[in-house]
Amino acid sequence: MRRVSTGLAAVIVLAIAGLVAYVASRQHLRFNPPLPAIAASADSAVIGRGRYVVHNLANCMTCHGDPKQHERLVAGEEVPPSGGFEFKIPPGSFYVRNITSDPETGIGRFSDGEIARALRYGVGHDGRALLPFMEMQGLSDEDLTAVVSYLRSLPPVRNEVPAHRYSLLGMIVKATVLANPVGPKQTPPRVDPRGATVENGRYLVESVSNCWSCHTQRDFKTGAMVGPHLGGGIMPDDFDPKRTWAAPNLTSEPTTGRLAKFSEDEFVSRIWAGRAIPGSPMPWQAFSQMHEDDLRAIYRYLKTLAPIVHDTGPPFVDKP
């Protein structure tokens, strides 16, 4: 029995050593997807579209905006996208990057293609996979050009953001589930659809505003979606560890679906009305400034979704 126990202990030690070596060997993988053929434009209309995407459709500022000016942002004011916000989740502490044109601490030294590649293929300028927090892979070439053009137009803000700090769980997830960068699921469109159409609504919901990223239940250890698409989800509060929020079911299922409660005009009016519950993580300050055609397009697309029975409960719950 002593020999058996000794042998079993040796096997366990070797297995642990092998796992440690495997995880360590996959912390700095490099990838080389193509640089998108994107070049920044100085055209005011292109820059204006980029501003609309960044501030209102994609709501980049909720994460990339200066966290010291969060109250101003929530109030609808513009703040610099100088980064620094910390996400404290089981895989570690992760800091949102500075995306101003500062060459030392921002994106000023990166080429247009490198910025576009980060958004479309999830690969940084150094070839490492980026965390899949920026789910902009499906942006059209037209909107990708607009976003890069707008970011180039911003004044530089010097703000050195700390490096990510991975927990042991985070290192394992980085070596396995998140080892590879996340690219587009299908070839992105060359131009973005416009108007109050289902096609435009699909594009906005699935690729730009990314309503599914909150309104679908997510595993917050791995980031994987584990619930029915747009069927609602529960999420932690980024500022209050005792509070969780419910992002409602966006289907038209008559008993639990939020879209069953609104006509198209009521939906548009509700979004334009802005935040009703203080502290709500829904980016009302951004979405309340969306164009009417885009809101009608989103409603019309959501109405095409298959009904899902899923009651997410009250808007928020506080732990004792």
C-alpha positions in Angstrom: 0.0 0.0 0.0 2.9 2.3 0.7 4.3 1.7 -2.7 0.9 2.3 -4.3 0.4 5.6 -2.3 3.9 6.8 -3.3 3.3 6.0 -7.0 -0.1 7.7 -6.9 1.4 10.8 -5.3 4.1 10.9 -7.9 1.5 10.7 -10.7 -0.4 13.6 -9.2 2.7 15.7 -8.8 3.7 15.0 -12.4 0.2 15.9 -13.6 0.2 19.2 -11.7 3.7 20.0 -13.0 2.6 19.2 -16.5 -0.5 21.5 -16.2 1.6 24.3 -14.7 4.1 24.0 -17.6 1.3 23.9 -20.2 -0.4 27.0 -18.8 2.9 28.9 -18.5 3.8 28.1 -22.1 0.6 29.6 -23.4 0.6 33.0 -21.7 2.3 34.9 -24.5 1.1 33.3 -27.7 1.4 35.4 -30.9 -1.0 35.6 -33.8 -0.8 37.2 -37.2 -4.1 37.8 -38.9 -4.1 40.2 -41.8 -4.2 43.9 -41.3 -7.6 45.2 -42.6 -7.2 47.5 -45.6 -8.5 50.4 -43.5 -7.1 54.0 -43.7 -8.2 56.9 -41.6 -10.1 59.7 -43.4 -10.1 63.4 -42.7 -13.6 63.8 -44.2 -15.9 65.4 -41.6 -18.8 63.2 -42.5 -16.7 60.0 -42.0 -15.4 61.4 -38.7 -19.0 62.3 -37.7 -20.2 58.8 -38.4 -17.3 57.5 -36.3 -18.2 59.7 -33.4 -21.8 58.4 -33.6 -20.7 54.8 -33.5 -18.2 55.3 -30.7 -20.4 57.5 -28.5 -24.0 56.3 -29.2 -24.2 53.0 -31.1 -21.3 51.0 -29.7 -21.1 53.0 -26.5 -17.3 52.6 -26.2 -17.1 55.4 -23.7 -18.8 53.5 -20.8 -15.6 51.4 -20.6 -12.9 53.6 -22.2 -14.0 56.9 -20.7 -12.0 58.4 -17.8 -13.4 56.6 -14.7 -12.7 59.7 -12.6 -15.3 61.5 -14.7 -17.9 58.7 -14.7 -20.6 60.9 -13.2 -20.2 63.4 -16.0 -20.4 60.6 -18.6 -23.6 59.3 -17.0 -25.0 62.8 -17.2 -24.5 62.8 -20.9 -21.3 64.9 -21.1 -18.3 63.9 -23.2 -15.2 62.7 -21.4 -11.8 61.6 -22.9 -11.4 57.9 -23.7 -8.2 57.8 -21.7 -9.0 54.4 -20.1 -8.1 53.2 -16.6 -11.4 51.6 -15.5 -10.7 48.3 -13.6 -12.8 45.2 -14.1 -12.4 43.0 -11.0 -13.7 39.6 -11.9 -12.7 36.0 -11.0 -10.1 35.7 -13.7 -8.3 38.8 -12.3 -8.1 42.6 -12.5 -8.4 44.0 -16.0 -7.8 47.6 -17.0 -9.4 49.3 -20.0 -6.9 50.8 -22.3 -6.3 54.5 -23.3 -7.5 54.9 -26.9 -6.6 58.6 -27.3 -3.9 59.5 -29.8 -1.2 59.8 -27.2 1.9 58.0 -28.6 3.3 56.8 -25.3 0.2 55.7 -23.4 -2.5 55.6 -26.1 -2.8 54.4 -29.6 -0.9 57.2 -31.3 2.0 55.0 -32.3 -0.1 52.3 -33.9 -1.0 52.1 -37.6 -4.5 52.4 -38.9 -4.4 48.7 -39.8 -3.2 47.7 -36.3 -6.1 49.6 -34.7 -8.6 48.0 -37.2 -7.1 44.6 -36.6 -7.6 44.9 -32.8 -11.3 45.6 -33.4 -11.9 43.1 -36.1 -9.7 40.2 -35.1 -8.9 40.7 -31.4 -5.2 40.9 -31.9 -3.0 43.7 -30.5 -0.1 45.5 -32.1 2.3 43.0 -30.5 0.4 40.0 -31.9 -1.1 38.9 -28.6 -4.8 38.0 -28.3 -6.8 40.7 -26.7 -9.5 39.9 -24.1 -12.8 39.5 -25.9 -14.4 42.5 -24.2 -14.6 44.6 -27.4 -17.1 42.7 -29.4 -16.8 44.8 -32.6 -15.7 42.1 -34.9 -18.7 42.5 -37.2 -18.3 46.2 -37.9 -18.6 47.0 -41.6 -15.6 48.2 -43.4 -17.3 51.6 -43.7 -17.9 51.8 -39.9 -14.5 50.5 -39.1 -12.9 53.2 -41.2 -15.2 55.8 -39.5 -14.2 54.6 -36.0 -10.5 54.7 -36.8 -10.9 58.1 -38.4 -12.7 59.5 -35.3 -10.1 58.1 -32.9 -7.4 59.7 -34.9 -9.1 63.1 -34.6 -9.1 63.0 -30.8 -6.5 65.0 -28.8 -3.9 63.0 -27.0 -4.3 62.4 -23.3 -1.4 61.0 -21.4 -2.6 58.3 -19.0 -0.5 55.2 -18.2 -2.9 52.3 -17.6 -1.7 49.4 -15.5 -1.1 46.0 -17.0 -3.7 43.3 -16.5 -3.3 41.1 -13.4 -4.4 37.5 -13.9 -5.5 35.3 -11.1 -4.6 31.6 -11.2 -8.0 31.0 -12.7 -7.4 33.7 -15.2 -4.1 32.2 -16.3 -5.8 28.9 -16.9 -8.6 30.5 -18.8 -6.1 32.5 -20.9 -4.2 29.3 -21.8 -7.4 27.4 -22.7 -10.8 29.0 -23.3 -9.4 32.4 -24.3 -6.1 31.2 -25.9 -7.1 32.2 -29.4 -8.3 35.7 -30.5 -11.9 36.1 -31.4 -12.6 37.2 -35.0 -15.8 37.8 -37.0 -18.2 34.9 -37.3 -18.8 35.7 -41.0 -17.4 38.2 -43.5 -18.3 41.7 -42.3 -20.3 43.8 -44.7 -18.4 46.4 -46.8 -20.9 49.1 -46.1 -23.3 49.5 -43.1 -27.0 49.2 -43.7 -29.1 52.3 -43.0 -32.7 53.1 -42.3 -35.5 51.7 -40.3 -35.1 48.2 -41.7 -34.8 44.7 -40.1 -31.4 44.4 -41.8 -30.1 47.5 -40.1 -31.6 46.4 -36.8 -29.8 43.0 -37.1 -26.5 44.8 -37.8 -26.9 47.2 -34.8 -28.1 44.5 -32.3 -25.7 41.8 -33.3 -22.5 43.7 -34.4 -22.5 47.3 -33.1 -24.6 48.0 -30.1 -24.2 44.3 -29.1 -27.4 44.1 -27.1 -26.9 40.4 -26.7 -23.7 40.9 -24.6 -25.8 42.0 -21.6 -29.2 40.6 -22.5 -27.9 37.0 -22.7 -26.8 35.1 -19.7 -23.0 35.0 -19.5 -20.6 32.8 -17.5 -18.5 35.5 -15.7 -15.6 33.1 -15.1 -15.0 32.5 -18.8 -17.1 35.1 -20.5 -19.0 32.5 -22.5 -22.7 32.9 -23.3 -24.6 30.2 -21.5 -28.3 31.4 -21.8 -30.7 31.8 -24.8 -29.7 34.5 -27.2 -31.3 37.8 -26.1 -33.4 36.0 -23.5 -32.1 38.1 -20.6 -29.3 37.7 -18.1 -28.1 38.6 -14.6 -24.9 40.6 -14.2 -22.8 42.0 -11.3 -22.7 45.8 -10.7 -19.3 47.2 -11.6 -19.4 49.7 -8.7 -21.4 47.9 -6.0 -20.3 44.3 -5.2 -23.5 43.6 -3.3 -25.8 44.4 -6.3 -26.7 42.4 -9.3 -28.7 43.7 -12.3 -31.2 41.9 -14.5 -31.0 42.7 -18.3 -34.5 41.8 -19.4 -35.6 39.2 -22.0 -35.8 41.2 -25.3 -38.1 38.8 -27.2 -41.8 39.2 -27.7 -42.8 36.2 -25.6 -46.1 37.5 -24.0 -45.5 36.6 -20.4 -41.7 37.4 -19.9 -40.5 39.2 -23.0 -40.0 42.9 -22.7 -40.8 43.6 -26.4 -44.3 42.2 -25.9 -45.0 45.3 -23.7 -44.1 48.0 -26.2 -45.4 49.2 -29.5 -42.8 50.6 -31.9 -43.5 54.2 -31.0 -43.5 53.4 -27.3 -40.1 51.6 -27.7 -38.6 54.7 -29.3 -40.0 57.0 -26.7 -38.8 54.8 -23.9 -35.2 54.8 -25.2 -35.2 58.5 -25.8 -36.5 59.1 -22.2 -33.2 57.8 -20.8 -32.3 56.3 -17.4 -35.3 55.7 -15.0 -33.5 53.7 -12.4 -30.4 55.3 -10.8 -27.3 53.3 -11.3 -28.7 51.2 -14.1 -25.8 49.7 -16.2 -27.8 50.2 -19.4 -25.9 53.0 -21.3 -29.0 55.3 -21.5 -26.9 58.4 -21.9 -25.6 56.9 -25.2 -28.7 55.1 -26.5 -31.0 58.0 -25.7 -29.2 60.0 -28.4 -29.7 57.4 -31.2 -31.3 58.3 -34.4 -35.0 57.5 -34.8 -34.4 55.2 -37.8 -31.9 53.2 -35.9 -34.2 52.7 -32.9 -37.0 51.6 -35.2 -34.7 49.3 -37.0 -33.7 47.7 -33.7 -37.3 47.3 -32.6 -38.2 45.7 -36.0 -35.3 43.2 -35.7 -36.1 42.3 -32.1 -39.7 41.6 -33.1 -38.4 38.8 -35.5 -36.8 36.9 -32.7 -38.3 33.6 -31.6 -40.1 34.0 -28.3 -38.2 32.8 -25.2 -39.8 32.1 -21.8 -37.3 33.5 -19.3 -38.2 35.8 -16.4 -35.2 37.7 -15.1 -37.0 39.0 -12.1 -36.8 42.5 -10.6 -34.4 45.1 -12.2 -31.8 44.6 -9.4 -31.2 42.6 -6.2 -29.0 43.7 -3.3 -27.3 41.1 -1.1 -27.6 41.6 2.7 
